[in-house]
């Protein structure tokens, strides 16, 4: 994969220094990386900041909005990622009002969101694509509802970016973040934060400080010039090896084309959704859901784990919830599906 090739090249640079085919991931490339990710999600480059991971990005937004102290409520749903559920639940003890919308048949009903969001809602937070079962939110319906009642919307995009089309403008998303190690084909420890241009430093002021936010620093007078845009949310040195990895993978995604990626994944998930329920694995992914993630209920977790382990097939099993999650990507084939189905039979 492109990421592994990029890391190999970066290691050569670190070991041997600059030379033919060897260079650091410099400022121009970093700017191009932001441009490419912005293009992928329909944003502007100055709306993108580098962060450590998805949760880091959401924390920047939540702490910048100072939600516990400013009153009001936050609305999310139970198909959200566990970090978000944990964070907002923990902030309840500091005065935040939390409303968690329950799923109906493993989907979120917009009518339930409408009942939860009111004029006192400060923020609606959702996983654009749920890691629980691949459920794809109707983002536009939720943002329209939230904005009509004076609330902002944060989207966890880690299971969506690189897997499904995203247009933050058309969807009405105000803030979002994504790690690169999922569908962006990068590595752990690096990600992106999106903050809508007109909300920077107003709705979400800077709460952390570092040299990546400024230029022309005068040590004697201790003066500087602030950099424009979402750079205000960055702090210190970034992991250039991981940034290089992401830069290379984004170009790979661009060459493949997101529509081709979706078409390939759809063939595989359609087959899983047809054949696994017939084998006794009930689907917990809604019908017609357009993501490369599908999930199924398990009757015997330990037996399933043993089957997969013995066959050396990788899948995510959530034991305490008796659920298996399957995610297919561009490198998976019909033969992989054959092997999985044979293993689980």
Secondary structure, 3 states (H helix, E strand, C coil): CHHHHHHHHHHHHHHHCCECCECCCCHHHHHHHHHHHHHHHCCCHHHEEEECCHHHHHHHHHHHHCHHHHCCEEEEECCCCHHHHHHHHHHHCCCCEEEEECCECCECCHHHHHHHCCCCEEEEEEECECCCCCCECCHHHHHHHHHHCCCEEEEECCCCCCCCCCCHHHHCCCEEEEECCCCCCCCCCCEEEEECHHHECCCECCCCCCHHHEEEEECCCCEEEECCHHHHHCCCCCCHHHHHHHHHHHHHHHHHCHHHHHHHHHHHHHHHHHHHHHCCCCECCCCCCCCCEEEEECCCHHHHHHHHHHHCCCCEEEHHHCEEEEECCCCCCHHHHHHHHHHHC
